Amino acid sequence: MAAASAAMTTLLRNVVDILSERGLVDSMTSDNLRSVCTNPNSIPLKVYCGFDPTAESLQLGNLIGMVVLSWFRRCGHKTIAVIGGATGRVGDPSGKSQERPELNVETIEKNRAGIRAMVYKILHRASVEVDLEMGCIKDEYLNPETNEYCNCFAVEDNFNWWKDITLLDFLGEVGRFARVGTMMAKDSVKKQLMSEEGISFTEFTYQLLQGYDFLHMFKNMGVNVQIGGSDQWGNITAGTELIRKILQVEGAYGLTFPLLLNSDGSKFGKSEGGAIWLSPAMMSPYKFYQYFLSVPNEDVVRFLKLLTFLDLKEIQELDETMKKPGYVPKSAQRRLAEEVTRFVHGAEGLAEAMKATEALKPGVFELV
């Protein structure tokens, strides 16, 4: 009953307020999104975040997108993870100074299948926990093959609608509404235009492809919010602009969250051994857990807010405890490691990580 009560309290809260309090909002296309989140005539919202299959696994930087999706879900909204089976063949120039290496179709298909399974497993597990707390009956759940539970969480692949669209169809429906000047003004484009290699036409059009994704889902699935990292702002606004111009309606919103950075401005999610992968096949739950134990004291409270669902009051208490005499070193990091590992790898993965950690000497944190 206590868990259900806490869940209902979260359900009644404004998700944008929660995200803002935790430092998870960078920009919004309209502040109206804040009021729409609790408007009885508008809720539940339908929110999506995209994940392109450019590698065999998602990395730690992608995790924040799943966390934000989960916050929307916890507040009673419907969520969709979109795997970029089509857009992954082009490559997003956002945040890049040079073009992504071209991947063959077989590699993209392999990556797509692996990432789809990973995203589904993580977000489905989180969604089921929320659904059960909200009162959904486990026996009423749909078959897992439907990829949708309690009609509140789903995984889609944008290749499913792109495979039937011809170039002439796309130019006729979208191209005539795209202004080249506006496209060139996007930060992701300007950065590459100033680089030595410049930008290919393929990557230049990426913003229209992602913009069309939002248009398609707004029109056919009722999706009205797209979320993404701060480097996705140009792609997200491309979508809201297309919806406004082509459909001549309002009601599409975009929200970006900050990129995961250390306090010194460096990218969080790298180690001496390379990227921090979310797939247990590429990085064991133990090594994943160990990475979070190495987070500096000056960063741990911020990452507790960004990457966990702990109550802010509890995080504040951890912060105050760190400043008191007798504080056991790494206690806050251990809590961070436990919460994030449980979210990504489940209770079994966390148990595996903690068992392996207990077998090591105190203070030894392997990152290889």
Long-range contacts (C-beta under 8 A, 24 or more apart in sequence): 3-133, 4-133, 4-134, 4-135, 6-133, 7-74, 7-130, 7-133, 7-134, 8-134, 10-74, 10-75, 11-74, 11-75, 11-76, 11-134, 13-75, 14-38, 14-75, 15-71, 15-72, 15-74, 15-75, 15-77, 16-255, 18-71, 18-75, 19-68, 19-71, 19-255, 19-257, 21-312, 22-305, 22-306, 22-312, 23-258, 23-302, 23-305, 23-306, 24-64, 24-67, 24-68, 24-71, 24-257, 24-258, 24-305, 24-306, 25-255, 25-256, 25-257, 26-229, 26-230, 26-233, 26-256, 26-257, 26-258, 27-230, 27-233, 27-254, 27-255, 27-256, 28-253, 28-254, 28-255, 28-256, 29-236, 29-237, 29-240, 29-252, 29-253, 29-254, 29-255, 30-253, 32-253, 33-225, 33-253, 33-255, 36-253, 37-75, 37-77, 43-76, 43-77, 44-76, 44-77, 44-78, 44-152, 45-72, 45-77, 45-78, 45-224, 45-225, 46-77, 46-78, 46-79, 46-80, 46-221, 46-222, 46-223, 46-224, 46-225, 47-72, 47-77, 47-78, 47-79, 47-80, 47-223, 47-224, 47-225, 47-226, 47-227, 48-79, 48-80, 48-81, 48-82, 48-156, 48-214, 48-217, 48-223, 48-225, 48-226, 48-227, 49-79, 49-80, 49-81, 49-82, 49-226, 49-227, 49-228, 50-81, 50-82, 50-83, 50-84, 50-87, 50-158, 50-210, 50-213, 50-226, 50-228, 51-81, 51-82, 51-83, 51-84, 51-115, 51-119, 52-83, 52-84, 52-87, 52-88, 52-91, 52-92, 53-83, 53-84, 53-85, 53-88, 53-108, 53-111, 53-112, 53-114, 53-115, 53-116, 54-88, 54-91, 54-100, 54-103, 54-111, 55-111, 56-110, 56-111, 56-114, 56-279, 56-281, 56-282, 57-114, 57-115, 57-118, 57-277, 57-278, 57-279, 57-281, 57-282, 58-115, 58-118, 58-119, 58-277, 58-278, 58-279, 59-269, 59-275, 59-276, 59-277, 59-278, 60-260, 60-268, 60-269, 60-275, 60-276, 60-277, 60-278, 60-291, 61-229, 61-259, 61-260, 61-267, 61-268, 61-269, 62-278, 63-260, 63-278, 63-307, 63-340, 63-343, 63-344, 64-229, 64-257, 64-258, 64-259, 64-260, 64-306, 64-307, 65-227, 65-228, 65-229, 65-257, 66-119, 66-122, 66-123, 66-126, 67-306, 67-307, 67-309, 67-343, 68-227, 68-255, 68-257, 69-123, 69-227, 70-123, 70-126, 70-127, 70-130, 70-309, 70-343, 71-309, 72-225, 72-227, 73-123, 73-126, 73-127, 73-130, 73-152, 73-153, 74-130, 74-309, 76-134, 78-151, 78-152, 78-153, 79-123, 79-127, 79-152, 79-153, 79-154, 80-153, 80-154, 80-155, 80-156, 80-217, 80-221, 80-223, 81-119, 81-120, 81-123, 81-154, 81-155, 81-156, 82-155, 82-156, 82-157, 82-158, 82-213, 82-217, 83-112, 83-115, 83-116, 83-119, 83-155, 83-156, 83-157, 83-158, 84-157, 84-158, 85-112, 85-157, 85-158, 85-159, 85-160, 85-162, 86-157, 86-158, 86-159, 86-162, 86-163, 86-209, 87-158, 87-206, 87-209, 87-210, 87-213, 88-112, 90-202, 90-203, 90-205, 90-206, 90-209, 91-202, 91-203, 91-206, 92-188, 92-203, 92-206, 92-210, 92-235, 93-188, 93-189, 93-191, 93-192, 93-199, 93-203, 93-204, 93-206, 94-187, 94-188, 94-231, 94-232, 94-234, 94-235, 95-188, 95-229, 95-231, 95-259, 96-188, 96-191, 96-192, 97-191, 97-192, 97-195, 98-192, 98-195, 98-197, 99-192, 99-197, 99-199, 99-200, 99-203, 100-203, 112-157, 112-159, 114-279, 116-155, 116-157, 118-278, 118-279, 119-155, 120-147, 120-155, 122-278, 122-343, 122-344, 123-153, 123-155, 124-149, 124-153, 125-346, 126-343, 127-152, 127-153, 156-217, 158-213, 161-216, 161-220, 162-209, 170-212, 173-246, 174-208, 174-211, 174-212, 174-215, 174-242, 174-246, 175-208, 177-242, 177-245, 177-246, 178-208, 178-242, 182-241, 183-207, 183-208, 183-238, 186-234, 186-235, 186-238, 187-231, 187-233, 187-234, 188-231, 188-234, 188-235, 189-234, 206-235, 207-234, 207-235, 207-238, 208-238, 208-242, 210-235, 210-236, 210-238, 210-239, 211-235, 211-238, 211-239, 211-241, 211-242, 212-239, 212-242, 213-239, 214-239, 214-240, 214-242, 214-243, 214-252, 215-239, 215-242, 215-243, 215-246, 215-247, 218-243, 218-247, 218-252, 219-243, 219-247, 224-251, 224-252, 224-253, 225-252, 225-253, 225-254, 225-255, 226-252, 226-253, 226-254, 226-255, 227-254, 227-255, 227-256, 227-257, 228-254, 228-256, 228-257, 229-256, 229-257, 229-258, 229-259, 230-256, 230-257, 230-258, 230-259, 231-259, 232-256, 258-306, 260-306, 262-296, 262-299, 263-296, 263-298, 263-299, 263-302, 268-299, 268-303, 271-367, 271-368, 272-367, 272-368, 273-367, 273-368, 278-344, 280-345, 280-349, 284-352, 284-353, 284-356, 285-341, 285-344, 285-345, 285-349, 285-350, 285-352, 285-353, 286-352, 286-353, 286-356, 286-357, 287-366, 287-367, 287-368, 288-340, 288-341, 288-344, 288-345, 288-353, 289-337, 289-338, 289-341, 289-350, 289-353, 289-354, 289-357, 290-337, 290-353, 290-357, 290-365, 290-366, 290-367, 291-337, 291-365, 291-367, 292-333, 292-336, 292-337, 292-340, 292-341, 293-330, 293-333, 293-334, 293-337, 293-357, 293-365, 294-333, 294-365, 294-367, 295-333, 295-336, 297-322, 297-332, 300-332, 300-333, 300-336, 301-332, 303-336, 304-332, 304-335, 304-336, 304-339, 307-336, 307-339, 307-340, 307-343, 308-336, 308-339, 308-340, 308-343, 309-339, 309-343, 310-335, 310-339
